[in-house]
Amino acid sequence: MTWIAPLLLALMLGLTPPADSTPADVTATPAFTTADELLDAVSASDAKINTLQTTIRYETVQDLLEDTQVRKGTAILSISPDRNLKQFRVSFTQFIGSRGIEEQSRDYIFDGHYLVERLNDEKQFIKREVVRPGQEIDPLAIDGPLPLPIGQTKAMILKRFTATLLDSEAGEENARLKGYYRIRLTARRADDDLETVDLWYSPETLLPGRALITQRGGDTVQVDLANTTINDAEVDPALFSTESPSLKDGWRIDIRPLEERQGP
C-alpha cells in the first residue's frame, strides 16, 4: 500500500492542542483573510474533537508509472482525553485500478504503537512497529500513515511549511468543495520529500474535506472525506485492537519490529 512510504518520512508534526470534550461549533464561521487566521481557527476547532467517523476516498498517483489507484471505505478516529494518543481504523471495501472496480476488504489499524495492515481476502496480517517505547507520533500528520489534517498546531505546521490562503474556487474539480476554505502549504526546504499540501476546510464546521499532497517528483496522494460526524457516540476500543488472528484459521502473520527496518 503506497501510504506506507509517507510513513517512513518525518512523522513529527505533533499533537498538542488542549483537551476539550465540547462538540465542535457547527455555526457559520467568520470569513478569513489570511492563512494565519484560518490555521488558528482550525486548531481551536480540532481541540474539541474526541471521535470522528467518516467515509474516505484515498487516491495515489505515481507520475512516472502513470498509475492511479483508488480505495474507498470508512474511517474511525479516537483521540484520548489528554490529547496524547490518536488511534484510527480505516476499512476499505473497494479498489479501483487498471483492471477496473474490484471488491476488496482491507483494514488499516493504528493503536498508538503498531500499524496493522490486514488483507482480509488473502488472510494476510502485517503488523509493523512504528513507535518506539516512550515515543509519541501523530498518525494523522501530513506525512503519517493516515494524512488527515486534524490536530496539527499552527506552530508545528509553519515550522516546516509556508501557508497561503487560496481562492476557494481555484482549481476546483469537485462541486462538493465549492465555498470551502483552501490553504496551500509549501515546504520551506528544497530537500523536503513533500513539495506542497493543499487542504480544504468546511466553512461551517472547519472539518477537512480534502487533503492533496504533492511529493517531489510529481507523485500525489489525495484523501477525500465526506459524511463526517464527530463526538456522536463512544467508539468501541476493540476496533483499534492489533492482536494477531489465529494461525489455525489460515492466516499468514508477519510481525515487523521497528529495529529490523532501521537503516545505517
SETOR-363962 format. One record per residue (C-alpha): x, z, y. Coordinates in steps of 0.25 Angstrom, whole numbers, padded with zeros to 4 digits, always signed. Each point is the difference from the previous one (the first is absolute). Layout:
REM residues N
XZY
...
//
This chain:
REM residues 264
+0000+0000+0000
+0006-0004+0013
-0003+0012+0008
+0011+0008-0008
+0010-0008+0008
-0004+0006+0013
+0000+0014-0007
+0015-0001-0001
+0002-0002+0015
+0001+0012+0009
-0012+0009-0003
+0000+0010+0011
-0009-0004+0012
-0005+0014-0002
-0013+0008-0001
-0001+0011+0011
-0014+0000+0007
-0007+0014+0000
-0010+0004-0010
-0015-0001+0004
-0012-0001-0009
-0009-0005+0011
-0006-0014-0004
+0006-0012+0009
-0008-0003+0012
-0008-0012-0002
-0004-0002+0014
+0005-0012+0008
+0014+0002+0005
+0005-0003+0014
+0007-0013+0003
+0015+0001-0002
+0009-0008+0009
+0013+0004-0006
+0006+0001-0014
+0004+0015+0003
-0014+0003+0003
-0006-0006-0013
+0011+0007-0008
-0003+0014+0006
-0015-0002-0003
+0003-0005-0014
+0009+0012-0003
-0011+0010+0005
-0010-0007-0009
+0008-0001-0012
+0002+0015+0001
-0015+0002-0004
+0001-0008-0013
+0000+0008-0013
-0006-0010-0009
-0002-0015+0001
-0006-0010-0009
+0000-0015+0002
+0000-0014-0006
+0013-0007+0000
+0005-0014+0000
+0016+0000-0002
+0006-0014+0002
+0015-0003-0001
+0006-0014+0004
+0014-0003-0005
+0004-0011+0010
+0012-0007-0007
-0008-0001-0013
-0013-0004+0007
-0007+0011-0009
-0012+0007+0005
-0006+0012-0008
-0013+0008+0003
-0005+0012-0007
-0014+0007+0004
-0005+0013-0004
-0002+0014+0006
+0009+0011+0006
-0002+0015+0001
+0009+0009+0009
+0001+0015+0000
+0008+0008+0011
+0003+0015-0003
-0005+0010+0011
+0015+0002+0005
+0002-0015+0001
+0012+0001-0008
-0005-0008-0012
-0007-0013-0002
-0005-0005-0013
-0007-0013-0003
-0006-0008-0011
-0002-0015+0001
-0008-0007-0011
+0001-0015+0000
-0010-0008-0008
+0002-0014+0004
+0012-0009+0002
+0001-0014+0007
+0012-0008-0003
+0005-0014-0004
-0010+0000-0011
-0012+0004+0008
-0008+0012-0001
+0003+0010-0012
-0007+0013-0003
+0012+0010-0001
+0000+0015-0001
+0011+0007+0007
+0002+0014+0006
+0011+0005+0009
+0000+0015+0002
+0009+0009+0008
+0000+0015-0002
+0010+0004+0011
+0012-0002-0010
-0002-0011-0010
-0006-0014+0002
-0007-0005-0012
-0003-0015-0003
-0011+0000-0011
-0003-0014-0005
-0013+0003-0008
-0002-0013-0006
+0014-0001-0006
+0001+0015-0003
+0013+0002+0008
+0003+0012+0007
+0012+0001+0010
+0003+0013+0007
+0010-0001+0011
+0006+0013+0006
+0000-0004+0015
+0003+0014+0007
+0011+0010-0003
-0003+0014-0002
-0002+0007+0014
-0002-0014+0007
-0012-0005+0006
-0004-0014+0003
-0012-0007+0006
-0005-0010-0010
-0009-0006+0011
+0013-0003+0009
+0001-0015+0004
+0010-0002-0011
-0005+0009-0010
-0007-0003-0013
-0014-0001+0007
+0002-0004+0014
-0012+0005+0007
+0002+0004+0014
-0006+0014-0001
+0007+0012+0005
+0013-0005+0006
+0004+0006+0013
+0003-0008+0012
+0013+0006+0002
+0005-0004-0014
-0006-0014+0002
+0007-0002+0013
+0013+0005-0005
+0000-0013-0009
-0009-0010+0007
-0004-0004+0014
-0015-0001+0001
-0008-0010+0008
-0015+0000+0002
-0006-0014-0003
-0012-0008+0003
-0010+0004-0010
-0004-0015-0002
+0014-0005-0001
+0003-0006-0014
-0013+0005-0006
-0004-0006-0013
-0011+0009-0004
-0012+0002+0008
-0001+0014-0006
+0011+0005+0009
-0006-0006+0013
+0002+0010+0011
+0010+0009-0008
+0012+0006+0007
+0012-0008-0004
+0014+0006+0002
+0013-0007-0004
+0012+0008-0005
+0014-0007+0001
+0012+0005-0007
+0011+0005+0010
+0011-0003-0009
+0004-0014-0004
+0004+0004-0014
-0014+0007-0003
-0007-0005-0012
-0013-0001+0007
-0001-0009+0012
-0014+0002+0006
-0012+0008-0004
-0014-0003+0006
-0011+0011-0001
-0014-0002+0003
-0009+0013+0003
-0015+0001+0001
-0004+0003+0015
-0011+0010-0005
+0008+0008-0010
+0015-0004+0002
+0001-0002-0015
+0009-0011-0005
-0007-0013-0004
+0013-0008-0003
+0015+0001-0001
+0008-0013+0000
+0015+0003-0003
+0010-0011+0002
+0013+0001-0007
+0014-0006+0004
+0000-0014-0007
-0015-0002+0002
-0007+0007-0011
-0012+0008+0004
-0009+0011-0005
-0015+0001+0005
-0009+0012-0003
-0014-0001+0004
-0010+0012-0001
-0015-0001+0001
-0012+0010-0002
+0009+0011+0003
-0005+0014+0000
+0007+0014+0003
-0003+0014-0004
-0012-0003-0007
+0002+0008-0013
+0011+0008-0007
+0008-0009-0008
+0003+0004-0014
+0015+0003-0002
+0000-0006-0014
-0001-0013+0007
+0015+0002+0004
+0005+0004-0014
+0013-0007-0004
-0001+0006-0014
+0004-0010-0011
-0010-0006-0009
+0001+0002-0015
+0009-0009-0008
-0010+0001-0011
-0009-0008+0008
+0010-0012+0000
+0006+0003+0014
+0014-0005+0003
+0006+0011+0009
+0012-0002+0010
+0004+0012+0008
+0011-0002+0010
+0007+0012+0007
+0005-0003+0014
+0014+0002-0004
+0000-0012-0009
-0003-0009+0011
+0010+0004+0011
+0011-0010+0004
+0014+0003+0002
//
